[in-house]
Amino acid sequence: MARPSRYPLELRRRAVRMVAEVRDDYPNETAALQAVADKLGIGSRETLRNWVKQHEIDAGQRPGTTTEESAQLKALKKENAELKRANEILKAAASFFAAELDRPHTRS
């Protein structure tokens, strides 16, 4: 799963809009991405390219997993991990109690 962006959502939206506006002013997409990244002080054009790609996926212009679907998958994976951990705890408890039942008890 992708880690949360350190950039605010509004900056990401603004950057995507700016790329769309200036795309025709540059000879290729890479040059447009670099110009916008430099203007906004974004770390790299690759970061900006990922934002544009995700925007196109969310808008239905490109195949892929939408942000909402990604969040649902992340929640399901977290829940699955919690259930696996709980299952391991239950197995350990069952093993402990089985061992206690098998061991000879002495009365005091």
N, CA, C and O atoms as a DFTB+ gen file, in Angstrom:
432 C
 N C O
     1  1       0.825      -1.169       0.000
     2  2       0.000       0.000       0.000
     3  2       0.876       1.242       0.000
     4  3       1.964       1.267       0.575
     5  1       0.375       2.247      -0.649
     6  2       1.088       3.499      -0.672
     7  2       0.999       4.207       0.654
     8  3      -0.040       4.168       1.314
     9  1       2.058       4.844       1.048
    10  2       2.014       5.570       2.311
    11  2       1.361       6.929       2.097
    12  3       1.362       7.444       0.979
    13  1       0.804       7.516       3.154
    14  2       0.110       8.804       3.015
    15  2       1.055       9.883       2.520
    16  3       2.237       9.904       2.864
    17  1       0.521      10.766       1.718
    18  2       1.331      11.846       1.167
    19  2       1.640      12.879       2.234
    20  3       0.811      13.171       3.096
    21  1       2.831      13.423       2.167
    22  2       3.189      14.493       3.097
    23  2       2.730      15.837       2.559
    24  3       2.837      16.857       3.241
    25  1       2.214      15.836       1.324
    26  2       1.708      17.055       0.713
    27  2       0.205      17.173       0.965
    28  3      -0.508      16.171       0.924
    29  1      -0.279      18.383       1.223
    30  2      -1.721      18.564       1.449
    31  2      -2.531      18.217       0.189
    32  3      -2.058      18.385      -0.935
    33  1      -3.733      17.743       0.398
    34  2      -4.603      17.344      -0.704
    35  2      -4.857      18.493      -1.664
    36  3      -4.867      18.293      -2.879
    37  1      -5.062      19.697      -1.134
    38  2      -5.348      20.847      -2.002
    39  2      -4.160      21.158      -2.909
    40  3      -4.351      21.526      -4.068
    41  1      -2.944      21.016      -2.400
    42  2      -1.759      21.231      -3.235
    43  2      -1.713      20.191      -4.350
    44  3      -1.394      20.516      -5.494
    45  1      -2.028      18.956      -4.023
    46  2      -2.034      17.909      -5.038
    47  2      -3.064      18.196      -6.114
    48  3      -2.784      18.024      -7.300
    49  1      -4.257      18.634      -5.717
    50  2      -5.297      18.965      -6.702
    51  2      -4.876      20.140      -7.571
    52  3      -5.073      20.127      -8.786
    53  1      -4.297      21.155      -6.940
    54  2      -3.845      22.341      -7.679
    55  2      -2.764      21.962      -8.684
    56  3      -2.773      22.435      -9.821
    57  1      -1.840      21.115      -8.267
    58  2      -0.756      20.692      -9.153
    59  2      -1.305      19.931     -10.357
    60  3      -0.841      20.141     -11.478
    61  1      -2.274      19.059     -10.149
    62  2      -2.871      18.297     -11.251
    63  2      -3.561      19.248     -12.223
    64  3      -3.448      19.085     -13.438
    65  1      -4.283      20.251     -11.689
    66  2      -4.939      21.239     -12.563
    67  2      -3.908      22.018     -13.369
    68  3      -4.095      22.266     -14.560
    69  1      -2.815      22.404     -12.705
    70  2      -1.777      23.176     -13.390
    71  2      -1.148      22.360     -14.520
    72  3      -0.884      22.899     -15.595
    73  1      -0.908      21.088     -14.294
    74  2      -0.336      20.237     -15.343
    75  2      -1.276      20.194     -16.542
    76  3      -0.834      20.297     -17.686
    77  1      -2.567      20.044     -16.281
    78  2      -3.540      20.007     -17.372
    79  2      -3.548      21.319     -18.149
    80  3      -3.702      21.320     -19.371
    81  1      -3.381      22.436     -17.441
    82  2      -3.409      23.750     -18.087
    83  2      -2.166      24.026     -18.934
    84  3      -2.270      24.641     -19.995
    85  1      -0.999      23.580     -18.481
    86  2       0.245      23.925     -19.182
    87  2       0.778      22.805     -20.073
    88  3       1.805      22.981     -20.729
    89  1       0.107      21.674     -20.108
    90  2       0.602      20.510     -20.860
    91  2       0.900      20.856     -22.326
    92  3       1.898      20.391     -22.877
    93  1       0.056      21.655     -22.951
    94  2       0.247      21.993     -24.368
    95  2       1.334      23.041     -24.585
    96  3       1.766      23.245     -25.720
    97  1       1.782      23.704     -23.532
    98  2       2.819      24.731     -23.654
    99  2       4.227      24.141     -23.710
   100  3       5.189      24.864     -23.969
   101  1       4.354      22.855     -23.472
   102  2       5.667      22.207     -23.422
   103  2       5.750      21.104     -24.469
   104  3       4.724      20.561     -24.876
   105  1       6.963      20.768     -24.911
   106  2       7.115      19.770     -25.975
   107  2       6.690      18.353     -25.579
   108  3       6.295      17.555     -26.430
   109  1       6.774      18.049     -24.279
   110  2       6.347      16.720     -23.836
   111  2       5.832      16.808     -22.389
   112  3       5.982      17.827     -21.714
   113  1       5.230      15.722     -21.949
   114  2       4.634      15.708     -20.611
   115  2       5.690      15.857     -19.517
   116  3       5.446      16.508     -18.501
   117  1       6.842      15.266     -19.720
   118  2       7.906      15.342     -18.722
   119  2       8.321      16.786     -18.463
   120  3       8.520      17.182     -17.315
   121  1       8.451      17.566     -19.524
   122  2       8.824      18.973     -19.375
   123  2       7.731      19.745     -18.628
   124  3       8.033      20.595     -17.791
   125  1       6.475      19.451     -18.927
   126  2       5.361      20.120     -18.237
   127  2       5.356      19.743     -16.758
   128  3       5.159      20.599     -15.896
   129  1       5.571      18.473     -16.467
   130  2       5.609      18.021     -15.074
   131  2       6.760      18.675     -14.319
   132  3       6.594      19.090     -13.172
   133  1       7.913      18.767     -14.948
   134  2       9.071      19.376     -14.297
   135  2       8.818      20.851     -14.018
   136  3       9.176      21.346     -12.950
   137  1       8.206      21.559     -14.961
   138  2       7.927      22.990     -14.784
   139  2       6.978      23.213     -13.610
   140  3       7.209      24.096     -12.785
   141  1       5.923      22.425     -13.533
   142  2       4.959      22.562     -12.433
   143  2       5.596      22.161     -11.110
   144  3       5.388      22.828     -10.096
   145  1       6.367      21.083     -11.110
   146  2       7.036      20.637      -9.878
   147  2       7.982      21.719      -9.373
   148  3       8.032      21.988      -8.173
   149  1       8.740      22.349     -10.290
   150  2       9.653      23.421      -9.891
   151  2       8.893      24.630      -9.359
   152  3       9.297      25.234      -8.365
   153  1       7.798      24.981     -10.016
   154  2       7.025      26.158      -9.614
   155  2       6.403      25.978      -8.233
   156  3       6.365      26.922      -7.444
   157  1       5.919      24.779      -7.934
   158  2       5.247      24.528      -6.658
   159  2       6.186      24.005      -5.574
   160  3       5.780      23.858      -4.422
   161  1       7.431      23.725      -5.933
   162  2       8.380      23.219      -4.942
   163  2       8.109      21.779      -4.538
   164  3       8.349      21.387      -3.396
   165  1       7.608      20.999      -5.482
   166  2       7.338      19.580      -5.227
   167  2       8.638      18.825      -5.452
   168  3       9.384      19.128      -6.383
   169  1       8.908      17.845      -4.605
   170  2      10.168      17.117      -4.619
   171  2      10.630      16.617      -5.981
   172  3      11.786      16.826      -6.348
   173  1       9.759      15.966      -6.734
   174  2      10.182      15.430      -8.025
   175  2       9.006      15.392      -8.986
   176  3       7.840      15.402      -8.591
   177  1       9.358      15.348     -10.255
   178  2       8.282      15.259     -11.255
   179  2       7.615      13.895     -11.206
   180  3       6.466      13.754     -11.625
   181  1       8.325      12.880     -10.697
   182  2       7.732      11.546     -10.583
   183  2       6.578      11.555      -9.577
   184  3       5.564      10.887      -9.782
   185  1       6.739      12.313      -8.496
   186  2       5.654      12.465      -7.523
   187  2       4.440      13.077      -8.210
   188  3       3.314      12.608      -8.044
   189  1       4.684      14.119      -8.975
   190  2       3.603      14.797      -9.690
   191  2       2.977      13.875     -10.729
   192  3       1.759      13.885     -10.912
   193  1       3.795      13.081     -11.409
   194  2       3.272      12.126     -12.400
   195  2       2.330      11.122     -11.724
   196  3       1.294      10.765     -12.285
   197  1       2.690      10.674     -10.529
   198  2       1.824       9.748      -9.784
   199  2       0.500      10.408      -9.413
   200  3      -0.549       9.766      -9.463
   201  1       0.545      11.686      -9.039
   202  2      -0.690      12.401      -8.707
   203  2      -1.600      12.503      -9.926
   204  3      -2.807      12.288      -9.825
   205  1      -1.019      12.829     -11.073
   206  2      -1.806      12.945     -12.305
   207  2      -2.405      11.588     -12.661
   208  3      -3.576      11.495     -13.029
   209  1      -1.601      10.546     -12.550
   210  2      -2.079       9.190     -12.850
   211  2      -3.243       8.813     -11.937
   212  3      -4.257       8.299     -12.408
   213  1      -3.102       9.069     -10.622
   214  2      -4.175       8.724      -9.687
   215  2      -5.429       9.540      -9.969
   216  3      -6.543       9.032      -9.841
   217  1      -5.256      10.799     -10.351
   218  2      -6.409      11.635     -10.696
   219  2      -7.151      11.039     -11.899
   220  3      -8.381      10.996     -11.912
   221  1      -6.404      10.582     -12.906
   222  2      -7.020       9.979     -14.090
   223  2      -7.737       8.677     -13.738
   224  3      -8.794       8.384     -14.296
   225  1      -7.181       7.905     -12.830
   226  2      -7.835       6.665     -12.391
   227  2      -9.136       7.004     -11.665
   228  3     -10.181       6.415     -11.943
   229  1      -9.064       7.963     -10.727
   230  2     -10.259       8.346      -9.960
   231  2     -11.342       8.938     -10.851
   232  3     -12.531       8.792     -10.568
   233  1     -10.932       9.607     -11.929
   234  2     -11.894      10.220     -12.842
   235  2     -12.440       9.215     -13.857
   236  3     -13.321       9.553     -14.647
   237  1     -11.923       7.982     -13.843
   238  2     -12.401       6.965     -14.764
   239  2     -11.779       7.072     -16.143
   240  3     -12.243       6.419     -17.077
   241  1     -10.741       7.877     -16.292
   242  2     -10.087       8.052     -17.584
   243  2      -8.995       7.021     -17.818
   244  3      -8.440       6.938     -18.914
   245  1      -8.688       6.242     -16.799
   246  2      -7.576       5.288     -16.878
   247  2      -7.927       4.097     -15.992
   248  3      -8.491       4.283     -14.914
   249  1      -7.604       2.875     -16.426
   250  2      -7.888       1.722     -15.570
   251  2      -6.954       1.687     -14.369
   252  3      -5.811       2.138     -14.441
   253  1      -7.448       1.156     -13.285
   254  2      -6.644       1.044     -12.073
   255  2      -7.521       1.066     -10.841
   256  3      -8.748       1.079     -10.945
   257  1      -6.903       1.069      -9.685
   258  2      -7.625       1.076      -8.420
   259  2      -7.834       2.510      -7.965
   260  3      -6.877       3.274      -7.835
   261  1      -9.092       2.873      -7.722
   262  2      -9.378       4.232      -7.276
   263  2      -8.909       4.422      -5.840
   264  3      -8.631       3.452      -5.135
   265  1      -8.824       5.659      -5.418
   266  2      -8.391       5.977      -4.062
   267  2      -9.324       5.339      -3.043
   268  3      -8.872       4.825      -2.020
   269  1     -10.627       5.372      -3.320
   270  2     -11.607       4.786      -2.404
   271  2     -11.426       3.266      -2.301
   272  3     -11.463       2.701      -1.208
   273  1     -11.231       2.616      -3.450
   274  2     -11.007       1.165      -3.439
   275  2      -9.718       0.834      -2.703
   276  3      -9.646      -0.152      -1.969
   277  1      -8.712       1.657      -2.902
   278  2      -7.433       1.445      -2.232
   279  2      -7.598       1.539      -0.717
   280  3      -7.016       0.749       0.027
   281  1      -8.394       2.510      -0.265
   282  2      -8.635       2.664       1.174
   283  2      -9.385       1.458       1.721
   284  3      -9.099       0.997       2.826
   285  1     -10.347       0.942       0.951
   286  2     -11.087      -0.237       1.384
   287  2     -10.164      -1.452       1.474
   288  3     -10.243      -2.229       2.425
   289  1      -9.292      -1.609       0.482
   290  2      -8.339      -2.730       0.514
   291  2      -7.421      -2.621       1.724
   292  3      -7.133      -3.621       2.381
   293  1      -6.967      -1.419       2.017
   294  2      -6.079      -1.215       3.160
   295  2      -6.801      -1.587       4.459
   296  3      -6.223      -2.240       5.329
   297  1      -8.065      -1.170       4.587
   298  2      -8.838      -1.490       5.789
   299  2      -9.043      -3.003       5.921
   300  3      -8.954      -3.554       7.018
   301  1      -9.316      -3.662       4.806
   302  2      -9.509      -5.117       4.842
   303  2      -8.212      -5.844       5.205
   304  3      -8.237      -6.823       5.950
   305  1      -7.083      -5.368       4.681
   306  2      -5.803      -5.990       5.020
   307  2      -5.489      -5.808       6.495
   308  3      -4.963      -6.715       7.140
   309  1      -5.815      -4.624       7.035
   310  2      -5.576      -4.376       8.463
   311  2      -6.452      -5.297       9.306
   312  3      -5.987      -5.887      10.281
   313  1      -7.721      -5.415       8.925
   314  2      -8.643      -6.285       9.656
   315  2      -8.180      -7.739       9.579
   316  3      -8.250      -8.469      10.569
   317  1      -7.707      -8.159       8.406
   318  2      -7.210      -9.515       8.237
   319  2      -6.009      -9.774       9.140
   320  3      -5.914     -10.834       9.758
   321  1      -5.096      -8.812       9.219
   322  2      -3.920      -8.959      10.081
   323  2      -4.331      -9.065      11.552
   324  3      -3.766      -9.860      12.303
   325  1      -5.319      -8.257      11.958
   326  2      -5.802      -8.317      13.339
   327  2      -6.443      -9.671      13.636
   328  3      -6.244     -10.227      14.716
   329  1      -7.207     -10.201      12.687
   330  2      -7.844     -11.503      12.879
   331  2      -6.805     -12.623      12.940
   332  3      -6.949     -13.564      13.721
   333  1      -5.763     -12.521      12.120
   334  2      -4.697     -13.535      12.176
   335  2      -4.008     -13.499      13.537
   336  3      -3.707     -14.544      14.114
   337  1      -3.761     -12.298      14.045
   338  2      -3.118     -12.164      15.357
   339  2      -4.017     -12.757      16.444
   340  3      -3.538     -13.483      17.315
   341  1      -5.307     -12.453      16.399
   342  2      -6.247     -13.002      17.380
   343  2      -6.293     -14.525      17.281
   344  3      -6.376     -15.210      18.301
   345  1      -6.240     -15.055      16.065
   346  2      -6.242     -16.505      15.874
   347  2      -4.996     -17.137      16.485
   348  3      -5.084     -18.195      17.107
   349  1      -3.840     -16.504      16.317
   350  2      -2.603     -17.021      16.910
   351  2      -2.691     -17.022      18.442
   352  3      -2.228     -17.957      19.094
   353  1      -3.285     -15.973      19.006
   354  2      -3.451     -15.907      20.465
   355  2      -4.363     -17.032      20.948
   356  3      -4.080     -17.681      21.955
   357  1      -5.467     -17.258      20.218
   358  2      -6.388     -18.336      20.591
   359  2      -5.725     -19.701      20.482
   360  3      -5.947     -20.568      21.328
   361  1      -4.914     -19.900      19.449
   362  2      -4.202     -21.174      19.312
   363  2      -3.242     -21.386      20.481
   364  3      -3.148     -22.489      21.019
   365  1      -2.533     -20.328      20.870
   366  2      -1.594     -20.439      21.982
   367  2      -2.335     -20.752      23.277
   368  3      -1.872     -21.562      24.080
   369  1      -3.489     -20.106      23.482
   370  2      -4.279     -20.355      24.689
   371  2      -4.805     -21.791      24.699
   372  3      -4.780     -22.459      25.733
   373  1      -5.274     -22.257      23.558
   374  2      -5.786     -23.626      23.470
   375  2      -4.670     -24.634      23.756
   376  3      -4.890     -25.633      24.440
   377  1      -3.493     -24.370      23.235
   378  2      -2.355     -25.253      23.477
   379  2      -1.984     -25.264      24.963
   380  3      -1.687     -26.316      25.529
   381  1      -2.004     -24.088      25.583
   382  2      -1.687     -23.989      27.002
   383  2      -2.686     -24.779      27.834
   384  3      -2.293     -25.557      28.704
   385  1      -3.979     -24.584      27.575
   386  2      -5.003     -25.271      28.358
   387  2      -4.984     -26.782      28.106
   388  3      -5.246     -27.560      29.024
   389  1      -4.679     -27.205      26.882
   390  2      -4.573     -28.636      26.600
   391  2      -3.415     -29.240      27.389
   392  3      -3.524     -30.343      27.924
   393  1      -2.319     -28.515      27.457
   394  2      -1.167     -28.991      28.230
   395  2      -1.507     -29.051      29.713
   396  3      -1.079     -29.977      30.403
   397  1      -2.266     -28.088      30.216
   398  2      -2.672     -28.078      31.625
   399  2      -3.576     -29.264      31.944
   400  3      -3.474     -29.855      33.020
   401  1      -4.453     -29.610      31.016
   402  2      -5.355     -30.748      31.239
   403  2      -4.591     -32.073      31.226
   404  3      -4.954     -33.004      31.945
   405  1      -3.540     -32.160      30.416
   406  2      -2.775     -33.402      30.308
   407  2      -1.801     -33.596      31.461
   408  3      -1.367     -34.722      31.707
   409  1      -1.456     -32.567      32.152
   410  2      -0.449     -32.670      33.205
   411  2      -1.111     -33.215      34.478
   412  3      -2.246     -32.859      34.795
   413  1      -0.392     -34.083      35.205
   414  2      -0.966     -34.638      36.441
   415  2      -1.091     -33.548      37.510
   416  3      -0.167     -32.766      37.734
   417  1      -2.239     -33.519      38.152
   418  2      -2.479     -32.521      39.211
   419  2      -2.370     -33.186      40.562
   420  3      -2.801     -34.326      40.733
   421  1      -1.813     -32.504      41.498
   422  2      -1.722     -33.013      42.881
   423  2      -2.592     -32.142      43.756
   424  3      -2.636     -30.921      43.607
   425  1      -3.287     -32.797      44.678
   426  2      -4.124     -32.034      45.619
   427  2      -3.326     -31.717      46.833
   428  3      -2.518     -32.527      47.288
   429  1      -3.544     -30.528      47.373
   430  2      -2.806     -30.152      48.570
   431  2      -3.609     -30.362      49.819
   432  3      -3.124     -30.091      50.917
